[in-house]
Amino acid sequence: MARFTATARQYTAAVRILVLFTVLLGVAYPLAVTAVAQVPGLKSRADGSLVTTGGQVVGSRLIGQPFTDAKGNALVQYLQTRPSAAGTGATGYDPTASGASNLGPESVLDTLPDPAKPGDTGKQSLLTQVCTRSQTVGALEGVDGARPFCTPGGVGAVLAVFHAGPGYQGPITRVVSVNEACPAQPFLADYQGVTVQCATFGPDYTAGQVVPIRGSAPAHPAVPADAVTASGSGLDPDISPAYARLQAARVAKARGVGLGQVLAVIDKHTSGRDLGFLGEPRVNALQVNLDLDRSYPYHTG
């Protein structure tokens, strides 16, 4: 009986502690934090830094969004944001799927489409994604989209070099442009005297020596890095001043205004480094686009 009474007291104390901490940490603390968040000056940030136009929420200063049509094509009157790996859609920027592609510099070999599976598109390496995006942005902005280690066709310029000896020893016997599926014409005719072949689905080209080819593209491409790579969160609302200014001529032409007018709006929404030394200067694409809509409305037709 004494043992039962002691056990009951222990369970009773445990239940009291559970109820106490549930009230304190599960009710009182969240309510207190919510109340503090509604203090003027904090409310906007606590509510998500939402941006409204005409009484309607059009976005957030903290979360990026695409400025494309229903097919994913860029709307020429707007600054475009950087690519996003958040979500499985064509444009990303899904706040519920924030994250990166988790592909790194070693991701240079594509998975080619399986011809036995209709509709199979394969899987692009990070290098080919960057090359393809650079070509697309270059065409949109009227600049050269060439980048080092990219083919003129917009895929990774990577060879698989096979040797006669074990490992990478002995004379070269075969060279394959691994990211260019047959019947494509390889970007390089020959490598060290050996004809370069196009790639086919199935073979394991990693058995050869993987050799990226730099090519003749400039060291500093016309298309900035943030135009072709996603942020770690996939939700970055900002772009670099270089990417914003690259787009200014297109936006000015679409809206029928002078280049200087668009650049002035971009400069207005350009932020410097935090505390003067952290991070890089940045441009909030949403704020620029909304300002352009107010100042220089876009007219179709």
TAKAHU-V56756 format. One record per run of one state. SS is the DSSP state (helix for helix, strand for strand, loop for the rest). FROM is the first residue (numbers start at 1). LEN is the number of residues. Records with the same first field share a line. If there is no record, write none. Layout:
SS->FROM-LEN / FROM-LEN
//
This chain:
loop->1-1 / 38-5 / 47-3 / 54-2 / 61-7 / 69-5 / 75-20 / 98-13 / 112-11 / 124-2 / 142-8 / 151-5 / 157-1 / 164-8 / 182-8 / 192-2 / 200-5 / 208-1 / 213-12 / 228-10 / 240-1 / 256-3 / 269-1 / 272-2 / 275-3 / 279-3 / 296-6
helix->2-36 / 43-4 / 95-3 / 126-16 / 205-3 / 225-3 / 241-15 / 259-10 / 285-11
strand->50-4 / 56-5 / 68-1 / 74-1 / 111-1 / 123-1 / 150-1 / 156-1 / 158-6 / 172-10 / 190-2 / 194-6 / 209-4 / 238-2 / 270-2 / 274-1 / 278-1 / 282-3
//
